[in-house]
Amino acid sequence: MNRTIRREQIFKILYRAEFFEPDQMEDQCRLYFESGDQTFTPADQAYIMDHVRGILDKLPELDGDIGAASKNWSFSRIGKVELAILRQALYSIRYDDDVSTVTAIVEAVEMAKKFGQDGAGAYVNGVLAQFADKK
């Protein structure tokens, strides 16, 4: 599984986190991996779970920064799809040394265009651009 597909899988699990309690996420991840929609190697599962756990552990910090960077837009108005994408990208920018800031932003914009509302790519790009020089 390539990096882009892994990142999409992380996004899909993060999106689920909006609808479940934190203590339910381990079970949700297991169900996701067992769904049969995608084949996961043990290495894929480990990579995805490491990132999902890392993002969920840093959620208050990530959300605070996303909210502060979303000028003229209250945090509660951010769509769940866009929020999951922003969380993942900001985590990558801050904590994943294997992903460059540019790559994290480009992949986030592409996911926002694919899964988000009209204009989501531009919104995601605008928010993440504020973190581009901070890695």
Backbone as CSV, one residue per row, in Angstrom:
resi,resn,N_x,N_y,N_z,CA_x,CA_y,CA_z,C_x,C_y,C_z
1,MET,0.860,-1.172,0.000,0.000,0.000,0.000,0.902,1.229,0.000
2,ASN,0.673,2.145,-0.923,1.526,3.337,-0.973,1.089,4.376,0.062
3,ARG,1.901,5.389,0.210,1.687,6.397,1.248,0.349,7.118,1.068
4,THR,-0.006,7.444,-0.160,-1.255,8.162,-0.403,-2.456,7.330,0.025
5,ILE,-2.441,6.053,-0.296,-3.550,5.179,0.109,-3.583,5.033,1.626
6,ARG,-2.422,4.900,2.236,-2.375,4.817,3.707,-2.979,6.077,4.324
7,ARG,-2.635,7.223,3.763,-3.133,8.488,4.310,-4.658,8.586,4.150
8,GLU,-5.176,8.080,3.057,-6.625,8.063,2.893,-7.282,7.158,3.931
9,GLN,-6.637,6.059,4.244,-7.183,5.148,5.260,-7.166,5.816,6.632
10,ILE,-6.094,6.537,6.933,-6.013,7.279,8.198,-7.152,8.295,8.259
11,PHE,-7.349,9.024,7.169,-8.426,10.013,7.109,-9.781,9.357,7.387
12,LYS,-10.046,8.226,6.761,-11.338,7.569,6.928,-11.565,7.127,8.380
13,ILE,-10.521,6.678,9.039,-10.661,6.306,10.452,-10.836,7.551,11.315
14,LEU,-10.095,8.605,11.017,-10.250,9.850,11.772,-11.652,10.419,11.627
15,TYR,-12.202,10.285,10.452,-13.579,10.741,10.239,-14.532,9.992,11.173
16,ARG,-14.320,8.706,11.348,-15.140,7.915,12.271,-15.060,8.451,13.696
17,ALA,-13.919,8.985,14.055,-13.708,9.468,15.422,-14.692,10.569,15.796
18,GLU,-15.269,11.222,14.807,-16.251,12.270,15.084,-17.574,11.703,15.598
19,PHE,-17.791,10.412,15.402,-19.074,9.810,15.723,-19.019,8.792,16.858
20,PHE,-17.825,8.578,17.399,-17.655,7.581,18.453,-16.864,8.178,19.608
21,GLU,-17.059,7.594,20.772,-16.303,8.006,21.952,-14.857,7.531,21.805
22,PRO,-13.907,8.234,22.416,-12.494,7.836,22.291,-12.229,6.382,22.679
23,ASP,-12.917,5.896,23.712,-12.672,4.521,24.139,-13.249,3.482,23.172
24,GLN,-14.001,3.905,22.188,-14.550,2.999,21.182,-13.678,2.911,19.923
25,MET,-12.667,3.746,19.835,-11.912,3.843,18.583,-11.065,2.608,18.291
26,GLU,-10.555,1.937,19.296,-9.796,0.710,19.038,-10.686,-0.322,18.347
27,ASP,-11.901,-0.475,18.843,-12.840,-1.408,18.222,-13.223,-0.942,16.820
28,GLN,-13.407,0.347,16.655,-13.743,0.875,15.329,-12.612,0.614,14.326
29,CYS,-11.397,0.756,14.768,-10.246,0.480,13.890,-10.211,-0.996,13.516
30,ARG,-10.425,-1.860,14.476,-10.440,-3.291,14.199,-11.523,-3.619,13.181
31,LEU,-12.717,-3.066,13.378,-13.815,-3.301,12.437,-13.482,-2.763,11.049
32,TYR,-12.837,-1.632,11.019,-12.446,-1.039,9.738,-11.483,-1.971,8.996
33,PHE,-10.488,-2.468,9.689,-9.512,-3.353,9.061,-10.144,-4.672,8.619
34,GLU,-11.146,-5.129,9.341,-11.790,-6.404,9.033,-12.923,-6.285,8.016
35,SER,-13.253,-5.076,7.589,-14.426,-4.871,6.731,-14.307,-5.530,5.364
36,GLY,-13.095,-5.777,4.901,-12.904,-6.400,3.601,-12.903,-5.431,2.443
37,ASP,-13.097,-4.143,2.716,-13.076,-3.140,1.648,-11.676,-2.945,1.079
38,GLN,-10.687,-3.222,1.878,-9.285,-3.007,1.517,-8.476,-4.119,2.183
39,THR,-7.384,-4.513,1.558,-6.497,-5.498,2.170,-5.360,-4.767,2.856
40,PHE,-5.132,-5.092,4.119,-4.106,-4.437,4.917,-3.058,-5.448,5.346
41,THR,-1.798,-5.132,5.093,-0.725,-5.944,5.633,-0.543,-5.560,7.099
42,PRO,0.133,-6.388,7.868,0.420,-5.985,9.251,1.190,-4.655,9.308
43,ALA,2.085,-4.435,8.368,2.838,-3.169,8.343,1.910,-1.988,8.063
44,ASP,0.964,-2.158,7.145,-0.009,-1.100,6.856,-0.830,-0.784,8.098
45,GLN,-1.316,-1.832,8.742,-2.122,-1.634,9.945,-1.333,-0.918,11.030
46,ALA,-0.099,-1.309,11.224,0.731,-0.675,12.261,0.956,0.795,11.946
47,TYR,1.290,1.104,10.703,1.516,2.499,10.290,0.254,3.328,10.509
48,ILE,-0.870,2.811,10.040,-2.136,3.529,10.167,-2.492,3.735,11.639
49,MET,-2.386,2.695,12.436,-2.743,2.806,13.851,-1.812,3.739,14.609
50,ASP,-0.523,3.709,14.301,0.410,4.632,14.951,0.003,6.074,14.695
51,HIS,-0.361,6.367,13.453,-0.750,7.732,13.117,-2.107,8.105,13.716
52,VAL,-3.056,7.209,13.660,-4.372,7.501,14.240,-4.236,7.758,15.739
53,ARG,-3.521,6.896,16.443,-3.324,7.091,17.892,-2.594,8.402,18.177
54,GLY,-1.556,8.694,17.381,-0.816,9.938,17.568,-1.688,11.159,17.378
55,ILE,-2.504,11.136,16.344,-3.397,12.267,16.066,-4.428,12.407,17.182
56,LEU,-5.038,11.317,17.582,-6.049,11.387,18.639,-5.449,11.828,19.969
57,ASP,-4.215,11.445,20.244,-3.545,11.880,21.475,-3.272,13.382,21.465
58,LYS,-3.038,13.933,20.292,-2.710,15.359,20.169,-3.919,16.210,19.790
59,LEU,-5.108,15.642,19.832,-6.298,16.322,19.353,-6.537,17.711,19.951
60,PRO,-6.458,17.883,21.262,-6.701,19.227,21.804,-5.730,20.269,21.238
61,GLU,-4.469,19.901,21.145,-3.469,20.823,20.606,-3.733,21.111,19.125
62,LEU,-3.964,20.064,18.346,-4.211,20.236,16.914,-5.460,21.081,16.682
63,ASP,-6.520,20.783,17.407,-7.764,21.531,17.230,-7.610,22.997,17.627
64,GLY,-6.866,23.252,18.680,-6.619,24.639,19.078,-5.897,25.411,17.995
65,ASP,-4.907,24.794,17.407,-4.146,25.464,16.345,-4.963,25.625,15.069
66,ILE,-5.750,24.624,14.741,-6.617,24.720,13.557,-7.648,25.822,13.762
67,GLY,-8.229,25.873,14.941,-9.196,26.928,15.236,-8.585,28.309,15.147
68,ALA,-7.380,28.465,15.672,-6.711,29.763,15.624,-6.351,30.161,14.193
69,ALA,-6.033,29.177,13.368,-5.648,29.461,11.978,-6.851,29.660,11.061
70,SER,-8.029,29.308,11.533,-9.248,29.439,10.728,-9.866,30.810,10.962
71,LYS,-9.195,31.811,10.493,-9.633,33.195,10.701,-11.003,33.412,10.072
72,ASN,-11.837,34.162,10.793,-13.184,34.489,10.327,-14.049,33.240,10.106
73,TRP,-13.724,32.154,10.780,-14.468,30.908,10.621,-14.437,30.202,11.966
74,SER,-15.575,30.061,12.609,-15.570,29.426,13.921,-15.264,27.935,13.773
75,PHE,-14.619,27.387,14.768,-14.207,25.984,14.744,-15.407,25.071,14.525
76,SER,-16.531,25.396,15.131,-17.718,24.547,15.034,-18.290,24.489,13.620
77,ARG,-17.908,25.418,12.763,-18.405,25.433,11.382,-17.538,24.630,10.431
78,ILE,-16.400,24.164,10.880,-15.528,23.373,10.012,-16.194,22.022,9.778
79,GLY,-16.317,21.632,8.515,-16.928,20.348,8.189,-16.117,19.193,8.757
80,LYS,-16.787,18.107,9.068,-16.110,16.953,9.663,-15.062,16.356,8.728
81,VAL,-15.326,16.351,7.444,-14.351,15.846,6.479,-13.112,16.734,6.487
82,GLU,-13.329,18.027,6.368,-12.206,18.961,6.336,-11.430,18.932,7.647
83,LEU,-12.136,18.783,8.759,-11.468,18.730,10.061,-10.563,17.506,10.165
84,ALA,-11.053,16.359,9.738,-10.226,15.147,9.765,-8.982,15.318,8.899
85,ILE,-9.143,15.928,7.736,-8.013,16.160,6.838,-7.024,17.141,7.456
86,LEU,-7.518,18.212,8.027,-6.642,19.205,8.661,-5.877,18.610,9.839
87,ARG,-6.554,17.823,10.640,-5.887,17.192,11.789,-4.739,16.313,11.321
88,GLN,-5.008,15.499,10.336,-3.981,14.594,9.831,-2.805,15.366,9.241
89,ALA,-3.085,16.362,8.440,-2.006,17.123,7.800,-1.179,17.889,8.823
90,LEU,-1.841,18.525,9.776,-1.094,19.275,10.784,-0.249,18.339,11.639
91,TYR,-0.783,17.186,11.961,0.018,16.192,12.685,1.255,15.817,11.870
92,SER,1.080,15.591,10.579,2.216,15.248,9.718,3.246,16.373,9.681
93,ILE,2.767,17.589,9.566,3.674,18.740,9.524,4.482,18.827,10.815
94,ARG,3.820,18.625,11.939,4.477,18.798,13.234,5.279,17.586,13.705
95,TYR,4.789,16.384,13.448,5.354,15.215,14.128,5.875,14.097,13.233
96,ASP,5.657,14.177,11.942,6.080,13.092,11.053,7.271,13.545,10.213
97,ASP,8.453,13.155,10.619,9.666,13.574,9.916,9.816,12.912,8.548
98,ASP,9.033,11.877,8.277,9.105,11.198,6.988,8.291,11.889,5.898
99,VAL,7.488,12.874,6.275,6.644,13.585,5.321,7.017,15.064,5.355
100,SER,7.354,15.608,4.197,7.685,17.031,4.146,6.410,17.860,4.318
101,THR,6.567,19.082,4.729,5.435,19.979,4.894,4.695,20.156,3.578
102,VAL,5.435,20.346,2.504,4.811,20.525,1.183,3.985,19.300,0.809
103,THR,4.545,18.124,1.017,3.825,16.890,0.701,2.562,16.767,1.547
104,ALA,2.651,17.066,2.831,1.482,16.982,3.712,0.376,17.922,3.236
105,ILE,0.756,19.120,2.831,-0.241,20.094,2.378,-0.841,19.669,1.042
106,VAL,-0.005,19.267,0.101,-0.506,18.860,-1.217,-1.452,17.673,-1.094
107,GLU,-1.073,16.676,-0.306,-1.936,15.507,-0.148,-3.239,15.873,0.566
108,ALA,-3.172,16.781,1.525,-4.385,17.213,2.223,-5.324,17.953,1.269
109,VAL,-4.784,18.805,0.442,-5.605,19.537,-0.524,-6.268,18.561,-1.495
110,GLU,-5.518,17.583,-1.960,-6.083,16.590,-2.891,-7.194,15.778,-2.220
111,MET,-6.999,15.394,-0.967,-8.050,14.665,-0.256,-9.283,15.550,-0.056
112,ALA,-9.066,16.827,0.241,-10.188,17.743,0.436,-10.978,17.897,-0.863
113,LYS,-10.289,17.954,-1.976,-10.980,18.032,-3.269,-11.762,16.757,-3.543
114,LYS,-11.200,15.619,-3.165,-11.830,14.322,-3.430,-13.010,14.045,-2.504
115,PHE,-12.857,14.351,-1.211,-13.856,13.956,-0.227,-14.676,15.116,0.345
116,GLY,-14.181,16.335,0.211,-14.815,17.474,0.863,-15.847,18.191,0.017
117,GLN,-16.344,19.262,0.573,-17.321,20.106,-0.101,-16.643,20.923,-1.192
118,ASP,-17.450,21.587,-2.009,-16.894,22.509,-2.994,-16.084,23.574,-2.264
119,GLY,-14.905,23.847,-2.750,-14.040,24.851,-2.140,-13.214,24.337,-0.983
120,ALA,-13.374,23.069,-0.622,-12.650,22.521,0.529,-11.147,22.538,0.304
121,GLY,-10.710,22.274,-0.916,-9.274,22.273,-1.199,-8.641,23.619,-0.910
122,ALA,-9.300,24.685,-1.347,-8.776,26.037,-1.108,-8.770,26.359,0.385
123,TYR,-9.830,25.963,1.091,-9.902,26.215,2.527,-8.775,25.486,3.259
124,VAL,-8.605,24.203,2.976,-7.562,23.400,3.617,-6.191,23.994,3.312
125,ASN,-5.973,24.375,2.069,-4.693,24.980,1.696,-4.445,26.273,2.479
126,GLY,-5.474,27.097,2.601,-5.333,28.365,3.313,-4.996,28.183,4.783
127,VAL,-5.633,27.228,5.413,-5.359,26.969,6.836,-3.952,26.406,7.003
128,LEU,-3.612,25.396,6.205,-2.312,24.730,6.374,-1.137,25.606,5.946
129,ALA,-1.366,26.523,5.037,-0.285,27.413,4.615,0.270,28.213,5.790
130,GLN,-0.542,28.441,6.785,-0.096,29.184,7.959,0.917,28.391,8.807
131,PHE,0.996,27.093,8.556,1.921,26.250,9.307,3.130,25.836,8.470
132,ALA,3.190,26.292,7.249,4.211,25.837,6.293,5.629,26.161,6.749
133,ASP,5.823,27.267,7.390,7.178,27.671,7.788,7.508,27.311,9.216
134,LYS,6.669,26.536,9.857,6.845,26.265,11.281,7.384,24.890,11.588
135,LYS,7.851,24.142,10.592,8.373,22.793,10.855,9.852,22.837,11.081
